[in-house]
């Protein structure tokens, strides 16, 4: 009798503990599934396909409207709008402009010289430039502390934008951007949460890019929406700077940080 | 009992050490590139240090207080500006009114000090292919730092 009771008790204990453990395991499994980064192959492949079609462009014009957050002294995020326009002829011609109501700047590269011109103050600076657009962008960043607008358009598909740094990637779904149907993807890497909208069809170029600085407690965001015109032909004068009347030549400073590091 | 306490203290210490660094790494401006971290924060720190030194020099002269204020303003501006494409040509929309008026109120400036704005009534003068701004007896050399213009007080170039 005693033996039976004890057996019964221990069986009851067994029965009651086993499901309890199973529940624990399920809960833990569920939690880790929710927090583990999902890295969908189709999202990575879509990014790579888009990057290839970007790199395949020889001549293009792209305009972009961008909204960029900046934190003010009172801790409020203020949104600033900019219009950026690029005219590009590979491998060594590039024109860019950025207009935002507070600044009106242009950038000229004709394969030999690089000129930065600010219309509002009417100053320009010209320096000798390297042989290709890629080298120019490197030099501007390293030597002069200038990160060109829409830099990713020139970096995707190069070794400067390796996909193995992407920790999370997933397809969100179709989305209308302007009048186009684009596919929306979400990515995460380091402190950057970003989303990309890619055009459908045989030329899958980016429709829109949104970046959240997740390493900043204020989480400032920038959003860029692109309009593409590919295969355009440009006049050589598009890329050659000629100083407007009363424009003044000034120095382009080397970035002090580049020297210090 | 001893061990958990000391490890807690260690954890607190490391948090205290790490958090301010993380906060300094960003300046509240959204990054505009996935693949480039941007250089606004990097430039800001270096320039700010220069300005601190300039203040010390000023103190041994006269005109002390006003110049110190001006330099501080530059410091503030530089913190927000690194010369990005999205910055302004001629003014900073988020700068406080006090900062702007103080900058305009400069009457004499120290060689090597940097400002974002010029006093009124300056004349551009070209010397050796480069433009200077002569403002009374003070000469400024405008230069691009990144894509924004700053003015460095220089000795008369001629």
Interface residues (C-beta under 8 A of the other chain):
Chain A: X66 X68 X69 X70 X71 X72 X73 X77 X78 X80 X82 X84 X98 X100 X102 X103 X104 X105 X116 X118 X119 X120 X121 X123 X125 X141 X144 X145 X146 X147 X148 X149 X150 X151 X152 X155 X156 X160 X161 X187 X189 X192 X194 X209 X211 X212 X213 X215 X216 X217 X218 X220 X221 X222 X224 X248 X249 X250 X251 X252 X253 X255 X256 X257 X260
Chain B: X22 X23 X25 X26 X27 X28 X29 X30 X31 X32 X33 X34 X35 X36 X38 X39 X42 X43 X45 X46 X47 X50 X80 X82 X83 X84 X85 X86 X87 X88 X89 X90 X91 X93 X94 X96 X124 X126 X129 X130 X131 X141 X142 X143 X144 X145 X146 X147 X149
